[in-house]
């Protein structure tokens, strides 16, 4: 096939995930025909790029009341794929989506592992472990956004020779050092206070409660900022209650409405960024913060050690260790301008080299073309 020939790409993924939307949006904008296959009971939020076609699939059921659910899914998805005849099928996330890809018997198919779908696999039920092994073993390519994730995918069943490191990527043109966003600072009511940004989902695994405990031990001129994007309402209420009990409710900002175009400015507001989950396969948050030139404190997990062990070892803290996190944040806030600038330059260089969005999507496009050429050759 010609190198400039458009591809027909089909995806299985969460239609409301910003990461899935960015991925699909790239290939749609590049001129490829993109179809997203979602369960019929899934509500698709507004904002999906209009060029992306959506196909509905009967939801996959594992319940005892529907023992033929897997067979129904296989038949339905197989029919859709025969009609769509894509060059490649790509499943984002092992649980559910990769299972469907494997059940369909379509090839070539790609699986991208995200983190919790393969990390801690030994704690999953035997059924989930079996489905994961079968889906990963049969995949033509398996991608992960960190070396740790790739290793976890192999341990869960992927063939080592078929794995690739493909980062979700950061748009380094948008996420770049820039001037103080005075208008955003005013809108959020931050005044002249220093900002500690915790731009992770408000959910138990991301330990936002620890961030509130850290805030309570920092100087009173420090304000913590979180976002309510896809947050769990019960967890938001718990975080607000904790902040009230610790006497820092007036220093916590949970931003309800923030356009994605404002994210770079949100990072530019930050004097330090924290990302301290209990488990993670390689968060975009860390790469975005580094791309903007902001110091970050992160959990000492394998996927984060890949980024920070050499760049800034003082940034790594144990899971749920409030005292260590306070000490690390204090270190970041107390550094002089010259040291901050030197570390910021090295951090941005690392992101540009390893996690530039366009570079990684170009690598993925090359893989798609290789798989498509192989399929057409066999046909």
Secondary structure as UniProt FT lines:
FT   TURN            3..4
FT   STRAND          8..12
FT   TURN            15..16
FT   HELIX           18..29
FT   TURN            30..31
FT   STRAND          33..39
FT   TURN            40..41
FT   TURN            46..47
FT   TURN            50..51
FT   STRAND          53..57
FT   HELIX           64..66
FT   TURN            67..68
FT   HELIX           69..84
FT   STRAND          88..92
FT   HELIX           94..98
FT   HELIX           99..104
FT   STRAND          109..112
FT   TURN            116..120
FT   HELIX           121..123
FT   HELIX           126..138
FT   STRAND          141..144
FT   HELIX           147..156
FT   HELIX           160..162
FT   STRAND          163..165
FT   TURN            172..174
FT   HELIX           182..187
FT   TURN            188..189
FT   TURN            191..192
FT   STRAND          194..197
FT   HELIX           204..206
FT   HELIX           208..216
FT   TURN            220..221
FT   STRAND          222..227
FT   TURN            229..230
FT   HELIX           233..245
FT   TURN            246..247
FT   HELIX           249..251
FT   STRAND          252..255
FT   HELIX           260..262
FT   HELIX           263..269
FT   STRAND          272..275
FT   HELIX           284..292
FT   STRAND          296..299
FT   HELIX           302..311
FT   HELIX           313..315
FT   STRAND          316..317
FT   TURN            319..320
FT   HELIX           322..334
FT   HELIX           337..354
FT   HELIX           357..378
//
